[in-house]
Amino acid sequence: MLRTVVLALTFAATALGATLLVATRDQVTAEHIRDNLDITTITVNNAKIYLVQRSGKLIMIDSGNPGDEGKIVDAMHEAGITPETIDYLILTHGHLDHVGTAAYFQTEFGTTVIAGKGDETMLSMGEQQPLCATSWLAKVIDVALEGKSYPFFTADILIDSPYDMQQLGISGAITPAPGHTLGTLLVTFDDIIFVGDLIRGELIRQSTPARHFFMCNLADNNADIERLVDMEQYRRWYTGHFGSLLRDDVAKWQKENASPPH
């Protein structure tokens, strides 16, 4: 009997480990959303980098972890993308897994970097503000991140108010949404929205919404998610980790899980 239990537990642990390896593997996917909107998603070390083809421009959203420059460039080549052709790099916020290679793309390829003004100091120092873990797993991740930094840089364009990307010849918008960091930005194209770390997908069921690993003010995060859910035109949410998410699924999750803490 004991042997059977041990074998069952061993099998379950092995299956879970294999599932996690698949769920967190590096990968490249390409989506043709519609005419004038194509999205390539590069995942390296559980950080998502998006390449959006829009209005004849190539926009990179977030840049992954420091030290992953080579892997990211190789993934771009795999997707048929030449880094020199990237017109703009938009950073959803100043945490190292989103801005870690920004300095590299700026200096190596001349990519114009756009960031939220609220994160200007953080970016200039290459250090992120203290993180507030929302789960035991997040606490483990926080320990692993302790003391890490990224190459500092100065953004070419700083955003502190709603920004019509027509100024750049692109049909889209950038909207400041302070919360996860002071300089958090949302990026929208038609019914698509890139939300950074406002929310994430689950580790295994990646299209299922989940609370982000780090969030210092849960009540504010709940309110931000609710406000965005109420903007029904944004039907698909692209997240910084796992995902993407459907707006209707987020709305259901928000009603069930995101009530302000008591």
C-alpha positions, 0 to 999 in steps of 0.5 A: 500500500505504501509503495503504491502511494509513493509511486502515485506521488512520484508520478504526480510530481513528475507529471507536474514538473513536466507540465511546468517545463512546458508552461514556462518554456521559451517560445515564439508565436505569431498572430495575424489579428487583422489587416494592419495588426500583426503580433509576434510574442517572444517569451524568454525566461517567463517574460513576454516581449511583443512585436507589433506591426502596425501602420507600417511601423514595428513596435516592441512592447517590453524588453525582457530580462537583463542578460537575455539580449542574445536569446531575444535577438535570436528569437526575433531572427527565428520570427523573421524580424530584424532588430534594426527595423524596430521603430519604437520600444514601449515599456509598460513599466520599469521592473527589470523583467520588462526593461532589462534589455532596453539599454541594449536595443537603444544603443545597439540598434538605435531603437527609440525608447518610450516609458512612463515619466513616473518611472524616470528615476528608476530607469536612470538608476537601473534599480526597481522599487521594493516589491510586494509579494501577493503569494508564497510563490511570489515571496520565493521569486522576490528572494531570487530577485533580491539585489538584481539590477539592469543597465540604466538608461534614459528614455527618449520619450517620457509619457505623463498624459494620454498619448495619441500615437498618430504623432508617431505615424501609428494608429494607437494610444498610450495611457498612463496607469500608475499603480504597479509602478508610478510610470505604468503604461497601457498600450492600445490598438483597436480592441487590443490592450497591452496591460503589463503587470496589471494582471497575469495569466495562471501558470498552467492554464495561461489564458485564465486570469490571476492576481499578479505576483507583486502588487503593493495596493490590492484595492487600487489594483482591483479598481484599475482592473474594474475600470478596464473591464468596464471599457468593453471595447478592449476585448483581448488583454496581452499581459507581461506574464502568461496570457493572453486573456479575454476581457469577458474572462477577466470580468468574471474573475474580477467579480469572483476574486477582486473585491477590495480586501477587508 
